[in-house]
Every structure is written in structure tokens, then in C-alpha cells.
Amino acid sequence: MPRGRPLSLQTVELKVRMCCPGCERVVKDAVLKLRGVDSVKIDVEMEKVTVMGYVDRKKVLKAVRRSGKRAEFWPYPNPPLYFTSSNNYFKDTTTEYKESYNYWRHGYNATDKYGTLPITQRGDDKVSNLFNDDNVYSCSIISISSLFVLPSRIIVMTSASASENCLGWAARDPSGVLSPYEFNRRAVSSDDVLLDIAFCGMCFADVVWTRNILGTSKYPLVPGHEITGIVREVGKDVKHFKVGDHVGVGTYVNSCRECEYCCDALEVHCSEGAINTFDGIDVDGTVTKGGYSSYIVVNERYCFRIPENYPLASAAPLLCAGITVYTPMIRHNMNQPGKSLGVVGLGGLGHLAVKFGKAFGLKVMVFSTSISKREEALNLLGADKFVISSDEQQMMALSKSFDFIINTASGDIPFDTYLSLLKTAGVLVLVGFPSEVKFIPGNLILGMKSIVGSVTGGTKQTQEMLDFCASHKIYPEIEIVPIQYVNEALERLIKKDVKYRFVIDVANSLK
């Protein structure tokens, strides 16, 4: 037996998304490059690949995925039945235009519109042509499909549609204009929680994705990842929630649950990629839809308990804005009473950083370019001092004054200036997204200073933050709006005309 081979002969069965001879050739070539492969059998119609040899099954899966194909281990205990009639696939009766781009192959299958596929194999030509590219062989030469390869260990959930329709508001194109939209959620599986959405916070991410600023948005798009509501139904294996509980859902709804980060409750950093609450590609190929909707179904791991008597409307912004600033503050020990904290920017994130800082017993100073925010920073939010960051004299007077600075501003900042304000071993945290990070290396090296980044947080820390806010009576400053106002609210977000977070009253306005 050649060195390095497993001790026994392996038969590896995979389900691989294929639709043409080009797909078959690419998959076969990828597998045959592996050492120890004896034979490869491919059934394009069933999208099944059978590999025999002295091989590691995980390496076979990775080899196929590296070829740009979506693949997973064969999930069916018995061969699935064939469905050759288009009636088995689609429920759509509209006459509107259907795009020729192969969304199903490249990650978007519009099951909310066409109904759930009984299985993921090809049907007759009428069915296949709906999802074909202009060049049916293009999938063998275009690598864009690799962008949508599913994480190898993401936990698969049922893809069956729930029996009742979900109402929501969705953007249909990059104009970002939202309007009423009806779709299906998946059915509740054994470890799922179904919650009726009461409130949903509005994040600038809602602007970014509805307007396709990143170029990856999949329409129709239902935004919203600051979700709070009341549990209506739980699966039979759910242990931590019951009907009637007040709960929340944040920025992601799935992860592999096996990598080192998931095991450390840092699911947002999942090695296989956490699945976003909206506009993410879930394991069944469907596009996730967010909280601008009547209800949502989520695995209980990604659901959070809202403490008793804490307002659901106030809890919503904590699930993105709140955890975004809380996570780096805890990680970098910004909870030491008597230490000094500078907060750059005073918006949805910045005002919560101020509130957390005061609750931690820090001396908090706000940096802003707008003098109009001074009174609210000092009197409403409780900051100890307010500084106009464009005033060079004020800034120079604060040299080496801060243990920590957290930048929540979305625009560019003078990094060298803020580094000069840090004490020895001080930390500058970025949670905003400047277009560039530019500084003189000596200003970082001399004094052992650090510039670090952070996004949201893991499940354990999110629950910890919610409990902390309840026990310390920390409430975001919010403006509650009906869902019919979302387009105006998004425009105001762009203009920074909000104090400090919009929250949609979903339960009372979405009808």
C-alpha cells in the first residue's frame, strides 16, 4: 500500500451542482488530481459524484469545491426520485420578465418566488432553461461561482417552506426603494425558534445592501438585522426558549458550529463564514431575508433572550450597534474604572460607546466635528468632556491622555493625531470603515500603541451585553417609525439625520 494512504478503501459520495458536460469535466479533472483515486463516476442528472480509492473524504470534497462547484457529502440515504415536470418545481404564475442569468447555479434560487425545489437535480428543458446562462458551458470556465461555495461544515437545516406567507418590505433593484413583499420562510425544524417580529432597528448596512453598493446584492432583498420579537413556536429539541419569550436576532443566523471560533462562541468569525441574517446564501441555497418582515425562523443558537422588563424597541439596536462597540471594549479591557476613553463620532454606535463607557466607570470624552452635538453628548449621554476634533489646539492639549480610543466614524480620520493622544500601550479601535489607514509607523511603535479592528460579536458575548444593559439600565436613544416610513428613514440615515437609531415598529405597522 502506498505511503500516506488510509488503511481501507473508501467510497466517497458527493452531491455536486452540475448542469452540463463542462461541469462534469471540471469535477472529474479536479478529483483525478488527488493521490489514491481509483475511479470516478458522475451522474449529471442526479448531480451525484462517486469516488473510490484510498482517499480522505474531506480532501475529495475540498478538491471539488476548489474547482468552483458547490458540493456537499451525499445527503440522501436512498436515491431521490426524479421530477421531470416543471409543475413540480414552480408555483409562479406571473408573466413578468425572468432573468437568463443562472442564479440557481451561482447561488440564488428565488425559492421565495418559485417555491421550494423537491430535490436539487435537473428537470426537463423548460425547467433548465430558466436558469441557464447564454453559454451553457460557461460554468466550466467562469470562476464567479466559487464566490458562492458553501461552507463545508455549516449545519444543514430543512428547506421546506412554512405553511403561512411572511409579509415584508423589500428592495427590487439598486434604487434601494422598498415596497411590500410576500414570501415564504422555511418550516420550523427541531432546533428552530419562530418569532413574531415586534421591532427591527435600521442600520447603515440596510442602505449599503439595498442599493447594491458592494455589488453583491440579490433581489428581492429584505433588509434588517436588529430584530426583536416574541416566540410563537419552538422545535421539539429547543432547550433555551419557550413560547412567549422575548427574544432577539442579530447580524448572522448560521455558522459551522465546529471550528475553533464557533467553539469559543465567536461565531461571527466562523472559519467557514457566518451566514448573514439578510442577503446571505443559506445552506439550502436560499437567500436569507431580514427583519423588515412579520416573522423569522432561526436556529436557537443564534437567538438571544431579551431580559424581562427590557423594552423590545430599545433592545433592537443593541443587536448590531450595541454589540459592535461592546465587543472591543471588553476584549481590550475598557471596563476598568478610572481609565480614560475617547469616542470618535457620535451616531448610532458612538452614543452607545459613551453609555457603555460611563457604565464601566471610565472618563469619557467625545470627539466630533459638529459643535451641535456638544449639549447632547454632555447632558443626554453623560460624557465628561466634548472636543471639536478639527480644532488643532484642543487636540494638541490632549496629548498622551487616553488609555483607549474607539473610532465609530465612517469617514477618514487623522490617525497620527489620534495616536498622539494615546498613552503608552494605548489602544485605538476601529469599528467604522475609513477608506484608508495611513499613519507614520514611528507613532505606533514608539509607545507600544495598537490599532485594532472589530466587527460585531459572538453569541455568548451578545447575551452578556443584553444582560448588562438590563442590569445597568442602558437604553439606546431611538426614533420609532412605522414600516411605511422606511424609505424616508433610509434617506435620513444617508444624511445622518437621526438621533440616534431608527427602530421600525413592525408589529403595529406591517399589515
C-alpha positions as CSV (number, residue, x, y, z in Angstrom):
1,M,0.0,0.0,0.0
2,P,1.5,3.4,-1.0
3,R,2.7,5.6,1.8
4,G,0.1,8.1,3.2
5,R,-3.0,6.2,2.1
6,P,-5.8,5.4,4.6
7,L,-5.9,1.9,5.9
8,S,-9.0,0.9,4.0
9,L,-10.6,1.5,0.6
10,Q,-13.0,4.5,0.7
11,T,-16.2,5.2,-1.3
12,V,-17.0,8.9,-1.2
13,E,-20.4,10.1,-2.5
14,L,-20.9,13.8,-3.1
15,K,-23.8,15.9,-4.3
16,V,-22.3,18.5,-6.7
17,R,-24.2,21.2,-8.5
18,M,-23.7,20.3,-12.2
19,C,-25.7,21.1,-15.4
20,C,-23.6,20.3,-18.4
21,P,-20.7,18.2,-19.8
22,G,-18.4,21.1,-18.9
23,C,-19.3,20.8,-15.3
24,E,-18.7,17.0,-15.4
25,R,-15.3,17.5,-17.0
26,V,-14.2,20.1,-14.4
27,V,-15.3,17.9,-11.4
28,K,-13.7,14.8,-12.8
29,D,-10.4,16.5,-13.5
30,A,-10.3,18.0,-10.0
31,V,-10.8,14.6,-8.4
32,L,-8.4,12.7,-10.5
33,K,-5.6,15.0,-9.4
34,L,-5.8,13.6,-5.9
35,R,-3.5,10.8,-4.9
36,G,-5.1,7.4,-4.4
37,V,-8.2,7.8,-6.6
38,D,-9.1,4.6,-8.4
39,S,-12.3,5.6,-10.1
40,V,-14.7,8.5,-10.5
41,K,-18.4,8.0,-11.6
42,I,-20.5,11.0,-12.3
43,D,-24.3,11.2,-12.8
44,V,-25.0,14.7,-14.0
45,E,-28.8,14.3,-13.9
46,M,-28.7,13.3,-10.2
47,E,-25.8,15.7,-9.5
48,K,-24.0,12.7,-7.9
49,V,-20.3,12.0,-7.8
50,T,-19.0,8.7,-6.6
51,V,-15.2,8.4,-5.9
52,M,-13.5,5.1,-5.0
53,G,-9.9,4.8,-3.8
54,Y,-7.6,5.2,-0.9
55,V,-8.5,8.8,-0.3
56,D,-9.5,11.2,2.5
57,R,-13.2,12.1,2.0
58,K,-12.7,15.6,3.2
59,K,-9.9,16.2,0.7
60,V,-12.2,14.9,-2.1
61,L,-14.9,17.4,-1.0
62,K,-12.3,20.3,-0.9
63,A,-10.9,19.4,-4.3
64,V,-14.4,19.7,-5.9
65,R,-15.1,22.9,-4.1
66,R,-11.8,24.4,-5.3
67,S,-12.9,23.7,-8.8
68,G,-15.7,26.3,-8.3
69,K,-18.6,23.9,-7.7
70,R,-21.0,23.8,-4.8
71,A,-20.6,20.4,-3.2
72,E,-21.5,18.5,0.0
73,F,-21.5,15.0,1.1
74,W,-24.3,13.0,-0.4
75,P,-27.3,13.7,2.0
76,Y,-29.8,11.1,0.8
77,P,-30.0,7.6,2.3
78,N,-31.7,6.4,-0.8
79,P,-31.6,7.7,-4.4
80,P,-34.1,10.5,-4.8
81,L,-37.0,10.3,-7.3
82,Y,-36.8,12.3,-10.5
83,F,-39.1,15.1,-11.1
84,T,-39.2,16.0,-14.8
85,S,-42.2,18.3,-15.0
86,S,-41.8,22.0,-14.4
87,N,-45.0,21.9,-12.4
88,N,-43.1,20.1,-9.7
89,Y,-40.7,23.0,-9.5
90,F,-42.6,26.2,-9.7
91,K,-45.7,27.8,-8.4
92,D,-45.2,31.1,-10.2
93,T,-48.0,32.2,-12.5
94,T,-46.8,35.7,-13.2
95,T,-45.8,36.9,-16.7
96,E,-43.1,39.2,-15.6
97,Y,-39.6,39.0,-17.0
98,K,-37.4,36.2,-15.7
99,E,-33.6,36.8,-16.0
100,S,-31.5,34.4,-18.1
101,Y,-28.6,34.6,-15.6
102,N,-28.2,31.2,-13.9
103,Y,-29.0,32.3,-10.3
104,W,-29.6,28.8,-9.1
105,R,-26.2,27.7,-10.3
106,H,-24.4,30.7,-8.9
107,G,-26.2,30.9,-5.5
108,Y,-29.6,32.4,-5.8
109,N,-32.6,30.2,-6.5
110,A,-35.5,32.5,-5.6
111,T,-37.5,29.9,-3.8
112,D,-39.5,32.6,-2.2
113,K,-41.0,33.3,-5.6
114,Y,-41.0,29.9,-7.4
115,G,-41.5,27.6,-4.5
116,T,-39.1,25.1,-2.9
117,L,-37.4,22.5,-5.1
118,P,-38.2,18.9,-4.0
119,I,-34.6,18.0,-4.9
120,T,-31.7,19.7,-6.4
121,Q,-31.3,18.0,-9.7
122,R,-32.2,19.0,-13.3
123,G,-35.7,18.6,-14.7
124,D,-36.9,18.9,-18.3
125,D,-35.6,21.6,-20.7
126,K,-38.3,24.1,-19.8
127,V,-37.1,24.0,-16.2
128,S,-33.4,24.0,-17.0
129,N,-33.6,26.9,-19.5
130,L,-35.0,29.2,-16.8
131,F,-31.6,29.0,-15.1
132,N,-29.2,28.7,-18.0
133,D,-26.6,31.2,-18.9
134,D,-26.4,32.3,-22.5
135,N,-23.5,29.9,-22.9
136,V,-24.5,26.6,-21.2
137,Y,-20.8,25.7,-21.0
138,S,-19.8,29.0,-19.3
139,C,-19.9,27.5,-15.8
140,S,-16.8,25.4,-16.7
141,I,-14.7,28.5,-17.4
142,I,-16.2,31.2,-15.2
143,S,-14.9,31.2,-11.7
144,I,-17.5,33.5,-10.2
145,S,-19.5,30.5,-8.9
146,S,-16.6,30.0,-6.5
147,L,-17.8,33.0,-4.6
148,F,-20.9,31.1,-3.5
149,V,-19.3,27.9,-2.4
150,L,-21.0,26.8,0.8
151,P,-19.0,26.3,4.0
152,S,-18.2,22.7,4.3
153,R,-19.4,22.2,7.9
154,I,-22.3,24.6,8.0
155,I,-25.2,22.8,9.7
156,V,-28.0,21.9,7.2
157,M,-31.5,22.8,8.1
158,T,-34.8,21.9,6.5
159,S,-35.6,23.9,3.3
160,A,-39.3,23.2,3.4
161,S,-41.4,26.3,3.2
162,A,-43.5,27.3,6.2
163,S,-47.2,27.0,5.6
164,E,-48.0,30.7,6.0
165,N,-46.7,33.6,4.0
166,C,-44.4,36.1,5.5
167,L,-45.1,39.8,4.9
168,G,-42.2,42.1,4.4
169,W,-40.7,45.1,2.7
170,A,-38.1,44.5,0.0
171,A,-35.9,46.4,-2.4
172,R,-36.2,45.1,-6.0
173,D,-33.3,46.8,-7.6
174,P,-30.3,49.1,-6.8
175,S,-32.6,52.1,-6.4
176,G,-33.0,50.8,-2.9
177,V,-36.7,51.7,-2.8
178,L,-38.6,49.3,-0.6
179,S,-42.2,48.2,-1.1
180,P,-44.5,45.5,0.3
181,Y,-43.4,41.9,-0.5
182,E,-44.7,38.5,0.3
183,F,-42.5,35.4,0.6
184,N,-42.1,32.1,2.5
185,R,-39.9,31.3,5.4
186,R,-38.7,27.7,6.0
187,A,-40.6,25.4,8.3
188,V,-39.6,25.2,11.9
189,S,-37.2,22.3,12.4
190,S,-36.4,20.5,15.6
191,D,-33.9,23.1,16.9
192,D,-35.5,26.2,15.5
193,V,-37.3,29.2,17.0
194,L,-40.1,31.1,15.2
195,L,-40.6,34.6,16.5
196,D,-43.1,37.2,15.5
197,I,-41.1,40.3,14.9
198,A,-42.1,43.3,17.0
199,F,-39.3,45.8,16.2
200,C,-36.4,46.0,13.8
201,G,-33.6,48.5,14.1
202,M,-32.3,50.3,11.0
203,C,-28.6,50.0,10.3
204,F,-26.5,51.7,7.6
205,A,-25.9,48.2,6.3
206,D,-29.5,48.4,5.1
207,V,-28.6,51.2,2.9
208,V,-25.4,49.5,1.6
209,W,-27.2,46.3,0.6
210,T,-30.5,47.6,-0.7
211,R,-28.6,50.0,-3.0
212,N,-26.0,47.3,-4.0
213,I,-23.1,49.5,-3.1
214,L,-20.9,46.4,-2.7
215,G,-22.1,44.9,-6.0
216,T,-23.3,41.6,-4.4
217,S,-26.9,42.3,-3.5
218,K,-29.5,39.7,-4.5
219,Y,-33.0,41.0,-5.2
220,P,-35.7,41.0,-4.0
221,L,-33.8,41.9,-0.8
222,V,-35.5,42.2,2.7
223,P,-33.0,44.0,5.0
224,G,-32.8,44.2,8.8
225,H,-30.5,42.5,11.3
226,E,-31.5,44.2,14.6
227,I,-34.6,42.1,15.3
228,T,-36.7,41.7,18.5
229,G,-39.9,39.8,19.0
230,I,-41.9,37.2,20.8
231,V,-41.5,33.4,20.4
232,R,-44.6,31.9,18.7
233,E,-43.3,28.4,18.1
234,V,-40.3,26.2,19.1
235,G,-38.9,22.9,17.7
236,K,-39.1,19.8,19.8
237,D,-35.4,19.9,20.6
238,V,-35.2,23.6,21.6
239,K,-33.9,23.8,25.2
240,H,-33.4,27.5,25.9
241,F,-36.7,29.2,24.7
242,K,-40.4,28.7,25.1
243,V,-43.5,30.2,23.5
244,G,-44.0,33.8,24.8
245,D,-40.3,34.5,25.5
246,H,-38.9,37.9,24.4
247,V,-36.0,37.3,22.1
248,G,-33.7,38.9,19.5
249,V,-31.8,38.0,16.4
250,G,-28.6,39.8,15.3
251,T,-26.4,40.0,12.2
252,Y,-26.0,36.3,11.4
253,V,-28.2,33.2,11.5
254,N,-25.9,30.3,10.9
255,S,-22.3,29.1,11.1
256,C,-20.4,25.8,11.1
257,R,-20.5,25.3,14.9
258,E,-17.4,23.2,14.7
259,C,-14.4,25.4,14.1
260,E,-12.3,26.9,16.9
261,Y,-14.1,30.2,16.7
262,C,-17.6,28.7,16.8
263,C,-16.4,26.5,19.7
264,D,-15.3,29.7,21.5
265,A,-18.7,31.3,20.9
266,L,-17.1,33.7,18.3
267,E,-19.4,32.6,15.5
268,V,-19.2,35.9,13.7
269,H,-15.6,34.9,12.9
270,C,-16.5,31.3,11.8
271,S,-13.8,29.8,9.7
272,E,-16.3,28.7,7.1
273,G,-18.1,32.1,7.1
274,A,-21.1,33.1,9.2
275,I,-24.3,33.4,7.2
276,N,-25.8,36.9,7.3
277,T,-29.3,37.5,8.5
278,F,-30.2,39.0,5.2
279,D,-28.8,38.6,1.7
280,G,-26.7,35.6,2.8
281,I,-26.7,32.3,1.0
282,D,-28.0,29.7,3.4
283,V,-27.1,26.0,3.2
284,D,-30.2,25.1,1.2
285,G,-29.3,27.7,-1.5
286,T,-31.9,30.1,-0.4
287,V,-31.2,33.8,0.2
288,T,-31.8,34.9,3.8
289,K,-34.3,37.6,4.4
290,G,-34.1,40.0,7.3
291,G,-36.3,41.7,9.9
292,Y,-38.3,44.1,7.8
293,S,-40.9,41.3,7.9
294,S,-43.6,39.8,10.0
295,Y,-41.7,36.8,11.4
296,I,-38.5,34.9,11.2
297,V,-37.3,31.3,11.8
298,V,-33.8,30.8,13.2
299,N,-31.8,28.1,15.0
300,E,-31.9,28.7,18.7
301,R,-28.1,29.1,18.9
302,Y,-28.5,32.5,17.1
303,C,-31.4,33.7,19.1
304,F,-30.9,35.8,22.3
305,R,-33.1,36.2,25.3
306,I,-34.2,39.8,26.0
307,P,-34.2,40.3,29.8
308,E,-37.6,40.7,31.4
309,N,-38.9,44.2,31.5
310,Y,-36.3,45.5,29.0
311,P,-38.2,47.2,26.1
312,L,-38.1,45.3,22.9
313,A,-37.8,48.5,20.9
314,S,-34.7,49.5,22.9
315,A,-33.2,46.1,22.6
316,A,-33.2,46.1,18.8
317,P,-30.2,48.4,18.2
318,L,-28.1,46.5,20.7
319,L,-28.0,43.5,18.4
320,C,-25.8,45.3,15.9
321,A,-24.7,48.8,17.0
322,G,-24.5,47.8,20.7
323,I,-22.5,44.6,20.3
324,T,-20.2,46.3,17.7
325,V,-18.9,48.6,20.4
326,Y,-19.3,46.4,23.4
327,T,-17.2,43.5,22.0
328,P,-13.9,45.5,21.5
329,M,-14.4,47.4,24.8
330,I,-14.5,44.1,26.7
331,R,-11.8,42.4,24.6
332,H,-9.4,45.3,25.2
333,N,-10.2,45.8,28.9
334,M,-12.1,49.1,28.5
335,N,-14.1,48.2,31.6
336,Q,-11.6,49.3,34.1
337,P,-13.0,52.1,36.3
338,G,-10.9,55.3,36.3
339,K,-9.4,54.7,32.8
340,S,-9.9,57.2,30.0
341,L,-11.9,56.6,26.8
342,G,-12.1,58.8,23.7
343,V,-15.1,58.2,21.4
344,V,-14.8,59.4,17.8
345,G,-18.1,60.1,16.2
346,L,-21.5,60.4,17.9
347,G,-24.0,58.4,15.9
348,G,-25.7,55.1,16.5
349,L,-22.5,53.4,17.5
350,G,-20.8,56.3,19.2
351,H,-23.6,57.2,21.6
352,L,-23.7,53.6,22.8
353,A,-19.9,53.6,23.3
354,V,-20.4,56.6,25.6
355,K,-23.1,54.9,27.6
356,F,-21.1,51.7,28.0
357,G,-18.0,53.7,28.9
358,K,-19.9,55.5,31.7
359,A,-21.4,52.3,32.9
360,F,-17.8,50.8,33.1
361,G,-16.7,53.8,35.2
362,L,-14.5,55.3,32.6
363,K,-13.7,59.0,32.0
364,V,-15.4,59.5,28.6
365,M,-14.6,62.3,26.1
366,V,-16.4,62.7,22.8
367,F,-14.6,63.8,19.6
368,S,-16.8,65.3,16.9
369,T,-16.6,67.8,14.1
370,S,-20.1,69.1,14.9
371,I,-20.5,71.6,17.8
372,S,-24.2,71.0,17.7
373,K,-23.7,67.6,19.3
374,R,-22.0,69.1,22.4
375,E,-25.1,69.6,24.6
376,E,-26.4,66.1,23.9
377,A,-23.0,64.5,24.5
378,L,-22.6,66.1,27.9
379,N,-26.2,66.3,29.2
380,L,-28.1,63.5,27.5
381,L,-25.4,60.8,27.2
382,G,-23.3,61.8,30.2
383,A,-19.9,62.3,28.6
384,D,-17.3,64.1,30.7
385,K,-15.9,66.3,28.0
386,F,-16.6,67.3,24.4
387,V,-13.9,68.2,21.9
388,I,-14.1,69.6,18.4
389,S,-11.7,67.3,16.6
390,S,-11.0,69.9,13.9
391,D,-9.6,72.3,16.5
392,E,-5.8,71.6,16.5
393,Q,-5.2,73.4,19.7
394,Q,-7.8,71.4,21.6
395,M,-6.4,68.2,20.2
396,M,-2.7,69.1,21.0
397,A,-3.7,69.8,24.6
398,L,-4.8,66.2,25.0
399,S,-1.5,64.6,24.1
400,K,-1.0,61.2,25.8
401,S,-4.3,61.5,27.7
402,F,-6.2,58.3,26.7
403,D,-5.9,54.7,27.6
404,F,-8.4,53.8,24.8
405,I,-9.9,55.5,21.8
406,I,-12.7,53.9,19.8
407,N,-13.4,55.2,16.3
408,T,-17.1,54.8,15.3
409,A,-17.0,57.3,12.4
410,S,-17.4,56.1,8.9
411,G,-15.2,58.8,7.3
412,D,-11.4,59.1,7.3
413,I,-9.6,60.3,10.4
414,P,-6.1,61.7,11.0
415,F,-4.6,58.6,12.5
416,D,-1.3,60.2,13.6
417,T,-3.2,62.8,15.5
418,Y,-5.3,60.2,17.4
419,L,-2.2,58.0,18.0
420,S,-0.6,61.0,19.7
421,L,-3.5,61.2,22.1
422,L,-2.9,57.7,23.4
423,K,-0.8,56.9,26.5
424,T,1.9,54.2,26.4
425,A,0.3,50.9,25.4
426,G,-2.9,52.7,24.4
427,V,-5.3,51.1,22.0
428,L,-7.1,52.7,19.0
429,V,-10.1,50.5,18.0
430,L,-11.7,50.8,14.5
431,V,-15.3,49.8,14.2
432,G,-16.1,52.4,11.5
433,F,-14.8,51.9,7.9
434,P,-12.3,54.6,6.8
435,S,-11.3,54.4,3.2
436,E,-7.6,54.0,4.2
437,V,-5.5,53.6,7.3
438,K,-2.5,55.9,6.9
439,F,0.0,56.8,9.7
440,I,3.7,57.2,10.4
441,P,5.0,53.9,11.8
442,G,7.0,55.5,14.5
443,N,3.9,57.0,16.0
444,L,2.7,53.4,16.6
445,I,5.9,51.7,17.5
446,L,7.1,54.3,20.0
447,G,4.9,53.9,23.0
448,M,3.8,50.3,22.2
449,K,0.5,51.5,20.8
450,S,-2.0,49.4,18.9
451,I,-4.5,49.9,16.1
452,V,-7.1,47.1,16.1
453,G,-10.3,46.3,14.2
454,S,-13.5,44.7,15.3
455,V,-16.9,43.8,14.0
456,T,-19.9,42.6,15.9
457,G,-19.6,39.7,18.4
458,G,-20.3,36.1,19.3
459,T,-23.4,34.6,20.8
460,K,-22.2,34.4,24.3
461,Q,-21.0,38.0,24.4
462,T,-24.2,39.2,22.8
463,Q,-26.3,37.7,25.5
464,E,-23.9,39.0,28.1
465,M,-24.3,42.5,26.7
466,L,-28.1,42.3,26.7
467,D,-28.0,41.3,30.4
468,F,-25.5,44.1,31.2
469,C,-27.7,46.7,29.6
470,A,-30.7,45.5,31.5
471,S,-28.9,45.4,34.9
472,H,-27.3,48.9,34.3
473,K,-30.4,50.4,32.7
474,I,-28.6,51.3,29.4
475,Y,-31.1,52.2,26.7
476,P,-30.2,53.3,23.2
477,E,-31.6,56.7,22.0
478,I,-34.2,55.7,19.3
479,E,-36.8,57.1,17.0
480,I,-39.6,54.7,16.4
481,V,-41.1,54.7,12.9
482,P,-43.8,52.7,11.0
483,I,-42.6,50.5,8.2
484,Q,-44.3,52.7,5.7
485,Y,-41.7,55.3,6.6
486,V,-38.6,53.2,5.8
487,N,-37.7,54.8,2.5
488,E,-37.7,58.3,4.1
489,A,-35.8,56.9,7.1
490,L,-33.1,55.4,4.9
491,E,-32.7,58.7,3.1
492,R,-32.3,60.4,6.5
493,L,-29.7,57.8,7.5
494,I,-27.6,58.8,4.5
495,K,-27.9,62.4,5.6
496,K,-27.0,61.5,9.2
497,D,-30.3,63.0,10.2
498,V,-31.2,60.6,13.1
499,K,-30.8,60.7,16.8
500,Y,-29.5,58.1,17.2
501,R,-31.1,55.0,15.8
502,F,-34.3,54.3,13.8
503,V,-36.4,51.4,15.0
504,I,-39.3,50.1,12.9
505,D,-42.5,49.3,14.8
506,V,-43.1,46.1,12.8
507,A,-45.9,44.6,14.8
508,N,-48.1,47.6,14.7
509,S,-47.5,48.8,11.2
510,L,-46.8,45.8,8.9
511,K,-50.2,44.7,7.8
